[in-house]
């Protein structure tokens, strides 16, 4: 796993935008996996800025979002479909047929989840998956306990996640308790993963994900198993990591998974 620690969220957004740009230069028809959340906003703003400058073209790309609340339609102010439309798809004038999100209003949510997984496969799989992380270590909406080989499915959300996301909802309206999310296994199949995390609130989860064992209790720890994963953190998000990791700007991190692998090679 590679770790990039920068001072500010803006620098992190810029570094992530560089990786998106590189990916699209290399393969203009890339399949991108996209997150929502506050962390991604400066990244999407930067992508829009680069698009307006003519530096970035997404017109041949296909996108798949990680997740959507069950029961929210695309016009609900807190739906991820609306977030994506307003922050990225409309400013970049992406044709709707190229941008995919799970349908939160599907009559049969389980069939919708299966169909979504099939659509990702039919598109050739995800080339670059962008990720955020929840304060409890979730990725997408894979909450603690999510099987590491899980696929796109309907999930129940933790109370801490509902609390963290409450501010996106109109006053007095509670967030839905269920969502459709890509699974941890689905995410791990992406050819490259870039996780972006900023702010002190994420420090504990990142320490567990990077320095702790690979465990369903910390879904983001599964990223230790991925051969091509970069984490871009600001100083606050990296503040619980060991100083040797935190102070270097760019690092190949030895995760607990690497240590285990080394020990078993030493034994054999
Ligand atoms: C949400 C999304 C995740 C996102 C996370 C962090 O619950 N399902 O994909 O990464 O929360 O959000 P934020 O960036 O707002 O902290």
Boltz pocket constraint, residues with backbone or C-beta under 6 A from the ligand:
constraints:
  - pocket:
      binder: B
      contacts: [[A, 35], [A, 36], [A, 37], [A, 38], [A, 39], [A, 40], [A, 66], [A, 67], [A, 131], [A, 132], [A, 133], [A, 134], [A, 138], [A, 139], [A, 140], [A, 141], [A, 161], [A, 165]]
      max_distance: 6.0
